[in-house]
Amino acid sequence: MPDELEDLRRRLLDAALIHAAFDGWSPLLLRSAAADIDVSQAEADNAFPQGPRDLLEYFSNETDRAMLDALEQAGLESLKVRERVSLAVGTRLDLLLPHREAVRRGLSFLALPQNAGLGTRLLWRTADAIWWAAGDSATDHNYYSKRALLVGVYSSTLLVWLDDQSEGQSDSRAFLERRIDGALKVGGRFGATINQLLDLPDQLCGGLGRRRRRPMRRSAA
């Protein structure tokens, strides 16, 4: 049943995150997770047919959902759009903090040539989720330019965050604010030329950019 499969996926992910820092996002990771929760390899393979690729995608999507859930409770209505975007990125990084080494190994996995397309899709989905939460309603070329700029802001901030040992990740927060300021300065010029890139989201992201909807919510278990 769908609910049972979703529950299995969550349990496998929780178990996998314990091992990911050591095993990386590999077939061994899914085997270790399945053993930890006492399910067969066949059940694990049914939950994640493409193994670590599906598992990492599920992790990213679940983090996006958790971020959106947190932002719904944050009272964004009183914030400026810039502040909403900053809060969303910071919230997502806070959610990832307990799994920082797993994230590091995940980025290494996505850096492999055969996984580059997956990495692009996940970044685009996260940027889309953040702009959705921020109340973006653009449907013209600005839709793409905003998300493309945010992909750059988020990905560069993530790399700084991975090695940030400052209290409360204050260095990452300061870097994020500088990157947002920089993106705002170039946004107008970038938007003027974004029409040349309109095919990019469809080619790399399976047309996600054209679907104006909230990212899928977690179903009740």
Secondary structure, 3 states (H helix, E strand, C coil): CHHHHHHHHHHHHHHHHHHHHHHCCCHHHHHHHHHHCCCCHHHHHHHCCCCHHHHHHHHHHHHHHHHHHHHHCCCHHHCCHHHHHHHHHHHHHHHHHHHHHHHHHHHHHHCCHHHHHHHHHHHHHHHHHHHHHCCCCCCCHHHHHHHHHHHHHHHHHHHHHHCCCCHHHHHHHHHHHHHHHHHHHHHHHHHHHHHHHCHHHHHHHCCHHHCCCCCCCCCCC
